[in-house]
């Protein structure tokens, strides 16, 4: 719906879909969705609605997608290694790569506007939340 208010428009028909990031050109929304909780995946859909495209299909949760400032990558957190870590992939879902490899459970990556840093939440072993910045 417009930021000034108005009638909301439903754009996804999936039972479970959690919005997370707009593409830099404003034409696409990346979100977490699917029907098999907790095995949800990263999907994209045109901002005006339409057919969603599933970008990940691995066992375990893939969530929290956010675009890089140039729109080339989508960053997300993933449980595919049985430990929540930050990954990224090309905006079409190809070439996924894990970006963090520590003992923390890392969630919700957000690249900086200049693409030099990434902010994310890191849960330590005692479940305390810390905000972490890492050079990209």
Phi, psi and omega in degrees: 000155180300148179298336180279356180111176180132193183273126177292150179240123177284129182245347180238140178261359180292143180298320178243118175205127184238113183292148176219316187213143174265143171293153182303331179275357177075009184265343186224143175247131174261136183210170175260131182201178178139185182241357187246072179291134008266014181271065180268157185234168174276131180229162170232157178209144175302142181299336178273358184100171181138206183273123177288155176239121177279124182261335178237148178213047180255159177293132180105161183291132168239121191209172173068038185291142174213137181283149168290158183302330179271356179078002183287325184240157166240121176268148181200165172256149188216144177254017184296340177263010184069019175207124186295119180223164179273135176228170171217160177213165172297158185294351175261005179093354182278161175054053176294142178216136178285138184251332178243150185218030185260185182279349179285158170267110189257129187227156168052070178287140177223108178293146177287157180302332179268003177064020180262342183226160172227129177259140176204164177269131177242119175269121178282176185300334178266017176068017172283138179273137170227147175268132186238137172246134180226137177293135182277000000 
